[in-house]
Amino acid sequence: MMLNRKKKLYRWQPAIRTPSLPIDQLRLGDLRLACEMEWAIEKDGAPLVFRMFLNAIGGFCRSGKLTVSIPTPYLGAKSVTLVQANRRLDLPLNVGKFSFILPIHDQTYSDDTMIEIVYDEPNVNLRKPNLSTINIGF
């Protein structure tokens, strides 16, 4: 993507969502695809050394050496749980309760694994949208 504006004036993020899901659920495969799309665009602006480092450890969205923080669709999440059949894993929320750490690299979870989010505010019409983007840490 190319804009004729200065860097950092615009922000984008992929919006991938399985249409039939309830509002408080996400699909792991959708988040994996969003992560790959974001990295495909962002890598061109990343320093060569950083790109080489990421390639050496398996990639932006595929390495267990990095933590991937995924924003919740709305602010004020109370809990986030990864659910696959009988497996349930409570995921850690950040301090502001607007994102959670997701083991996006863990291939023991299929793309059809669900992420269930419970919010402080049960009424979806009263929730504030979350404008954060995917964040990668070490």
ZIKAKA-V686968 format. One record per pair of residues at least 12 apart in sequence whose C-alpha atoms are under 6 Angstrom apart, sorted by sequence separation. I is the first residue (numbers start at 0). GAP is how many residues later the second one is. D is the distance in whole Angstrom. If there is no record, write none. Layout:
i={I I}
gap={GAP GAP}
d={D D}
This chain:
i={16 15 13 76 75 74 71 70 71 70 69 83 69 82 68 82 68 81 67 81 67 80 80 79 79 78 78 77 76 77 62 76 77 61 75 76 75 74 73 73 74 73 72 70 69 68 68 67 67 66 66 65 66 65 28 27 27 26 27 26 25 25 24 24 23}
gap={13 14 20 20 21 23 26 27 27 28 29 29 30 30 31 31 32 32 33 33 34 34 35 36 37 38 39 40 41 41 42 42 42 43 43 43 44 53 54 55 55 56 57 61 64 65 66 67 68 69 70 71 71 72 82 83 85 86 86 87 88 89 90 91 93}
d={6 6 6 5 5 5 6 6 5 4 5 5 5 6 5 5 5 6 6 5 6 6 5 6 5 6 5 5 6 5 6 4 5 4 6 6 6 6 6 4 5 5 5 6 5 6 5 6 5 6 5 6 6 5 4 5 5 6 6 5 6 5 5 5 5}
